[in-house]
């Protein structure tokens, strides 16, 4: 027979069922919440997008990397400048042309220079003509004087002979003594006159040399001026002045240029140096004489640091490198290059790639990958001396062979562990 259930018992059963349902729902909600929180606490990262390196032990080369360009050596370039104010009439070559010392680059013009050169040449011609005229006149006077002396010398010789004859006749009584003495006096007088004329001739010769020297000095002065004016005129034809490559022409046709203004630059492509720009924060151990490997993107050329700029510009320090081997074919000034400067080589040190954050020389936080590669745990290590791509590990929970995440992990710092997939 059927058992009668009271209404109160039915209400209690219904309430118990509702309580069980509510409790189950609560447990399910708590479970879902816990799962959600665990997922949020342990982020998941794709390994394909991160940089992982292995801790190694052994030799570590401390290096600095810099970019720069090839530049002419201090004695391997020449600026061609205007010697006088002028106007550019013609530009005969463009940048990149191979030139010799006599190659004409530009043709300038200046009417005043042309006129001054013509006037100087005319003045030189006039001075030379005046010198020739004076020299001819003095030579004529000198010849006339010598002719006069020769005539007097002949008279003296005849008078001497006559005096000798008259003296002999007077001795034999064939001529009066007075006449003989007169002949002797005349011979002596002519001899004295000859001596005086000889002295006069010497004085005239000395005077002629002095007058010609004065006039010759005037001619040389005009010749110097004419030469300078011819040089000024020649400077209107601008030549390279050295063998090399025309790197640039800084003027255009029709432009007026002033005295000493730069017109063009010539460089010797066989005498180049490297100039590297090194971040100023990495130059503590930089010094001259260090070995450098210069990458021209067409070959590696060894070199050494020859000069370090005394001050930084735009956050970098300029370093000059003298090259110790021939450059590859096609190397040109201003060509972009890369350079690696070796500071030192550390032996038997534990090292790893430099973190992307660039932080070194102190305690840093890194993420070490577990052996199975599914997780990266946060560790603290102390780093030491650094290179461009490597850094020394002084202390911390990293051993040889451990793998470390070197990518930027600043967004992971709130977590102790990151899941890798």
C-alpha positions in Angstrom: 0.0 0.0 0.0 1.1 3.6 -0.6 3.0 5.5 2.1 1.7 8.9 2.7 4.5 11.7 2.8 3.7 14.8 4.6 4.0 18.2 3.0 6.7 19.3 5.4 8.9 16.4 4.4 8.5 17.3 0.8 9.7 20.9 1.5 12.7 19.6 3.4 13.8 17.4 0.5 13.4 20.2 -2.0 15.6 22.4 0.2 18.3 19.8 0.5 18.4 19.4 -3.3 18.7 23.2 -3.8 21.5 23.3 -1.2 23.4 20.6 -3.1 23.0 22.4 -6.4 24.1 25.7 -5.0 27.1 24.1 -3.3 28.2 22.4 -6.6 27.8 25.6 -8.5 30.0 27.4 -5.9 32.7 24.7 -6.1 32.6 24.9 -9.9 32.9 28.7 -9.8 35.8 28.6 -7.3 37.6 26.0 -9.5 37.1 28.1 -12.6 38.4 31.2 -10.8 41.5 29.3 -9.5 42.3 28.1 -13.0 41.9 31.6 -14.4 44.2 33.0 -11.7 46.8 30.4 -12.3 46.8 31.1 -16.0 47.2 34.8 -15.4 50.0 34.2 -12.9 52.0 32.1 -15.4 52.1 33.7 -18.8 52.8 31.7 -21.9 55.4 32.8 -24.5 56.3 31.5 -28.0 60.0 30.5 -28.0 60.2 31.3 -31.7 60.1 35.0 -30.9 62.7 35.2 -28.1 66.5 35.1 -28.1 68.0 32.3 -26.0 71.7 31.8 -25.5 73.8 29.1 -23.7 76.2 29.9 -20.9 79.8 28.9 -21.9 83.2 28.8 -20.2 86.4 29.6 -22.0 88.0 32.6 -23.8 86.0 35.7 -24.2 87.1 38.6 -26.4 86.1 42.0 -25.1 85.2 44.0 -28.2 83.6 47.3 -29.2 81.5 47.6 -32.3 81.1 50.8 -34.2 79.9 52.1 -37.6 81.6 54.8 -39.6 83.1 55.5 -43.0 86.3 55.6 -44.9 88.0 59.0 -44.9 91.1 60.4 -46.7 94.3 60.3 -44.7 95.4 63.7 -43.4 98.0 64.0 -46.2 95.9 62.3 -48.9 93.5 65.0 -49.7 93.7 68.6 -51.1 91.3 71.4 -51.3 91.7 73.4 -54.5 91.1 77.1 -53.7 90.6 80.2 -55.8 93.7 82.4 -55.7 91.8 85.5 -56.7 88.3 86.8 -56.9 86.8 85.5 -60.1 83.7 84.1 -61.9 83.2 80.4 -62.8 83.0 80.2 -66.6 83.2 76.4 -67.1 83.1 73.2 -65.1 85.0 70.6 -67.0 84.7 67.5 -64.7 82.2 66.1 -62.3 82.8 64.3 -58.9 84.2 60.8 -59.3 86.5 61.6 -62.2 90.1 60.3 -62.0 92.5 63.2 -62.3 96.3 63.9 -62.5 98.1 66.9 -61.1 97.7 68.8 -64.4 94.1 68.0 -65.1 92.0 71.1 -65.6 88.9 71.2 -63.4 87.4 74.7 -63.8 87.9 77.8 -66.0 87.6 81.1 -64.2 87.6 84.7 -65.5 88.5 88.1 -64.2 88.9 91.1 -66.6 91.1 92.9 -64.1 93.5 90.0 -64.0 93.7 90.0 -67.8 94.4 93.7 -68.0 97.0 93.6 -65.2 98.9 90.8 -66.9 98.9 92.7 -70.2 100.1 96.0 -68.5 102.8 94.1 -66.6 104.1 92.5 -69.8 104.2 95.9 -71.6 106.0 97.5 -68.7 108.6 94.6 -68.8 109.1 95.1 -72.6 109.6 98.8 -72.1 112.1 98.3 -69.3 114.0 95.7 -71.4 114.1 98.2 -74.3 115.3 101.0 -72.1 118.1 98.7 -70.7 119.1 97.7 -74.2 119.2 101.4 -75.3 121.3 102.4 -72.3 123.7 99.5 -72.8 124.2 100.4 -76.5 124.7 104.1 -75.6 127.3 103.3 -72.9 129.1 100.9 -75.2 129.3 103.5 -77.9 130.8 106.0 -75.4 133.2 103.4 -74.2 134.3 102.6 -77.8 134.8 106.3 -78.5 136.9 106.7 -75.5 139.0 103.7 -76.3 139.5 105.0 -79.8 140.6 108.3 -78.5 143.1 106.6 -76.1 144.4 104.5 -79.0 145.0 107.7 -81.0 146.8 109.3 -78.1 148.8 106.2 -77.6 149.9 106.3 -81.2 150.9 110.0 -80.8 152.8 109.1 -77.7 154.7 106.3 -79.5 155.6 108.6 -82.4 156.6 111.4 -80.0 158.8 108.9 -78.1 160.6 107.9 -81.3 161.0 111.5 -82.4 162.4 112.4 -79.0 164.9 109.6 -79.3 165.9 110.6 -82.8 166.2 114.3 -81.8 168.3 113.4 -78.7 170.7 111.4 -80.9 171.0 114.2 -83.5 171.5 116.8 -80.7 174.3 114.6 -79.3 176.0 114.6 -82.7 175.5 118.3 -83.0 173.2 118.0 -85.9 170.2 119.4 -84.0 169.8 122.0 -81.3 169.6 120.8 -77.8 166.4 122.9 -77.3 164.6 121.1 -80.1 165.6 117.8 -78.7 164.4 118.7 -75.2 161.1 119.9 -76.7 160.6 116.5 -78.4 161.3 114.8 -75.0 158.8 117.0 -73.2 156.1 116.3 -75.9 156.7 112.6 -75.6 156.4 112.7 -71.8 153.3 114.8 -72.0 151.6 112.3 -74.3 152.7 109.5 -72.0 151.0 111.3 -69.1 147.9 111.9 -71.2 147.7 108.2 -72.1 147.9 107.3 -68.4 145.1 109.7 -67.5 143.0 108.5 -70.4 143.5 104.9 -69.2 142.3 105.9 -65.7 139.4 107.7 -67.2 138.5 104.5 -69.2 138.6 102.4 -66.1 136.3 104.9 -64.3 133.9 104.9 -67.3 133.8 101.1 -67.3 133.0 101.0 -63.6 130.3 103.7 -64.1 128.9 101.7 -67.1 128.6 98.5 -64.9 126.8 100.5 -62.1 124.4 102.2 -64.5 123.6 98.9 -66.2 123.2 97.1 -62.8 120.6 99.8 -61.8 118.7 99.4 -65.1 119.0 95.6 -64.8 117.4 95.8 -61.4 114.5 97.8 -62.8 114.1 95.1 -65.5 114.1 92.3 -63.0 111.5 94.2 -60.9 109.2 94.5 -63.9 109.9 90.8 -64.8 108.8 89.7 -61.3 105.7 91.8 -61.5 104.9 90.3 -64.9 105.5 86.8 -63.7 103.2 87.3 -60.8 100.5 88.7 -63.1 101.0 85.8 -65.5 100.6 83.4 -62.5 97.4 85.2 -61.6 96.2 84.8 -65.1 97.2 81.1 -65.1 95.3 80.6 -61.8 92.1 81.3 -63.8 92.7 77.8 -65.2 92.1 75.6 -62.1 94.1 72.4 -62.0 93.9 69.4 -59.7 97.4 69.8 -58.3 97.7 66.1 -57.3 96.8 62.6 -58.7 93.6 61.1 -57.3 89.9 61.2 -57.6 87.7 64.4 -57.8 85.6 63.9 -54.7 83.5 67.0 -55.0 83.1 70.4 -56.8 81.5 72.9 -54.5 80.9 75.7 -57.1 78.6 76.0 -60.2 79.0 77.8 -63.5 78.3 81.5 -63.2 79.0 81.7 -59.5 81.4 84.4 -58.3 84.0 83.2 -55.9 86.2 85.2 -53.5 89.9 84.8 -52.9 90.9 81.6 -51.0 87.4 80.1 -51.5 87.3 76.3 -51.8 86.4 75.1 -55.3 87.0 71.4 -55.3 88.5 68.5 -53.3 90.9 65.9 -54.6 91.6 62.7 -52.6 94.0 59.8 -53.1 91.8 56.7 -52.8 94.8 54.5 -52.1 95.5 56.5 -48.8 92.4 56.2 -46.7 91.7 55.7 -43.0 88.7 54.4 -41.1 86.7 56.6 -38.8 84.4 54.7 -36.3 81.8 56.2 -34.0 81.8 54.3 -30.6 79.0 54.9 -28.0 80.5 57.1 -25.3 79.3 54.8 -22.5 81.5 52.0 -23.8 84.8 54.0 -24.2 86.2 53.5 -20.7 88.9 51.0 -21.8 89.4 52.5 -25.3 93.0 53.5 -26.0 95.3 54.0 -29.0 97.2 51.0 -30.5 94.3 48.5 -30.1 93.7 46.0 -32.9 90.7 46.7 -35.1 88.9 44.7 -37.8 87.4 46.9 -40.4 84.5 45.4 -42.4 84.1 47.2 -45.8 81.3 44.8 -46.8 83.7 43.6 -49.5 86.4 42.2 -47.2 88.0 42.6 -43.7 91.0 44.9 -43.3 93.1 44.9 -40.2 94.1 48.2 -38.5 95.0 49.9 -35.3 93.4 52.8 -33.3 95.5 55.9 -34.1 93.5 58.7 -32.6 90.6 59.1 -30.2 88.5 62.3 -30.3 88.9 64.3 -27.0 85.1 64.9 -26.8 81.9 63.2 -27.7 79.4 64.4 -30.2 75.8 63.2 -30.4 76.5 60.5 -27.8 79.5 58.9 -29.7 83.2 59.3 -29.7 85.1 59.4 -33.1 88.0 57.0 -33.4 90.5 57.1 -36.2 91.9 53.8 -37.4 95.1 53.4 -39.5 94.7 50.5 -41.9 97.5 47.9 -42.1 96.6 46.2 -45.3 95.4 47.2 -48.8 91.7 48.0 -49.1 89.5 45.9 -51.5 88.9 47.2 -55.0 86.1 49.7 -55.1 86.9 51.3 -51.7 86.1 55.0 -51.8 86.0 57.9 -49.4 82.8 58.2 -47.3 82.0 54.5 -47.9 80.1 53.0 -44.9 82.0 50.5 -42.9 81.7 48.5 -39.6 84.5 48.1 -37.2 85.3 45.8 -34.3 87.9 47.0 -31.7 89.4 44.3 -29.5 90.0 45.5 -26.0 91.3 42.3 -24.4 90.9 38.6 -24.3 89.7 37.0 -21.0 90.8 33.4 -20.3 88.7 30.7 -18.6 85.7 32.9 -17.8 82.0 32.0 -17.7 80.1 34.2 -20.2 76.9 34.5 -22.1 75.4 36.8 -24.7 74.8 40.3 -23.7 71.1 40.9 -22.6 69.0 43.0 -24.9 68.5 45.5 -22.1 72.2 46.3 -22.3 72.5 46.2 -18.6 75.9 44.8 -17.3 78.4 45.1 -14.5 76.1 44.4 -11.6 73.2 42.4 -10.3 70.6 41.7 -13.0 67.5 39.6 -13.4 67.5 36.9 -16.1 65.2 34.0 -17.0 66.8 30.6 -17.1 65.2 28.0 -19.4 64.5 24.6 -17.8 66.1 21.5 -19.3 62.9 20.4 -20.9 62.4 23.8 -22.5 58.9 24.3 -21.2 59.5 26.9 -18.6 61.8 29.9 -17.8 62.5 30.7 -14.2 63.6 34.0 -12.8 67.2 34.1 -11.5 69.5 36.9 -10.2 73.1 36.9 -11.4 76.0 39.4 -11.1 77.6 40.3 -14.3 81.1 41.7 -14.8 83.2 42.8 -17.8 81.2 43.2 -21.0 81.9 43.0 -24.7 79.8 44.2 -27.6 78.0 40.8 -27.7 79.2 38.9 -24.6 79.2 39.6 -20.9 81.1 37.8 -18.0 79.1 36.0 -15.3 80.7 36.5 -11.9 78.1 35.0 -9.6 74.5 33.6 -9.6 72.4 30.5 -10.3 73.8 29.9 -13.7 76.1 27.0 -14.7 77.9 26.1 -17.9 75.4 24.8 -20.4 72.4 26.6 -18.9 70.2 28.4 -21.4 69.2 32.0 -20.7 66.6 34.3 -22.3 68.4 37.4 -23.5 65.5 39.1 -25.2 63.8 42.1 -23.5 61.9 40.6 -20.5 60.8 43.8 -18.8 57.2 42.7 -19.1 58.0 39.4 -17.2 59.4 41.0 -14.1 56.2 40.6 -12.2 56.4 36.8 -12.6 58.7 34.2 -11.2 58.1 31.7 -14.0 57.1 31.9 -17.6 55.7 29.0 -19.6 57.3 28.4 -23.0 55.6 26.8 -26.0 
